Amino acid sequence: MKSGPRAALQRVAFRAFGAMPKPLRRLIIRTIRPSWTAGAVAIIERDDGRWLFVRPVYRKGWTLPGGLVDRGEHPAATVVREMAEELGVEVTVATAGWVIIDPELSRVETVFRVELADGIDPDEITITTAELVDLGWYEPADPPPMEDETGDVLALVGQVAAGGSTVWIRGQHAD
């Protein structure tokens, strides 16, 4: 155990912190620690193997549909909500989530394969939000110009298909 005036002051501060109500401790931690963003991404695959990509107005490249997880929301619920909001379609989550962690950007994405509800023609999907400017169906092996985050999703899917982990940590791979 460290000694000296600084160590003694730290111990007093930690004891005082520990005596605070748990909600206050969480508030303090969330205020002084870097925050992370949590997102959820949908892979919608047609019968011919092509995936739905979208182009948001606020990005330079294409991405897979999805969005930020609301406080208290499960990432699977986020995907369902975002597909309804952005594309006007009902989907069901078909797989457990796979996770991408980007420590540098303090970002966590949960990736889900989803299926369109019965009766929805993939060719009839349209944009229902000002957030997107285009959508298209592309082969995952030959995608449109993408954002880096979308490349992470493709890498994770390849890793899982090869029998690897369902977790991709950016910076631990040759990306």
Secondary structure, DSSP 8 states (H G I E B T S, - for coil): ---SHHHHHHHHHHHHHHHS-HHHHHHHHHHHS---EEEEEEEEB-TTS-EEEEEETT-SSBB-SEEE--TT--HHHHHHHHHHHHH---EEE-S--EEEEETTTTEEEEEEEEEE-TT--GGG----STTEEEEEEE-TTS--SB-HHHHHHHHHHHHHHTT--SEEETTSS--
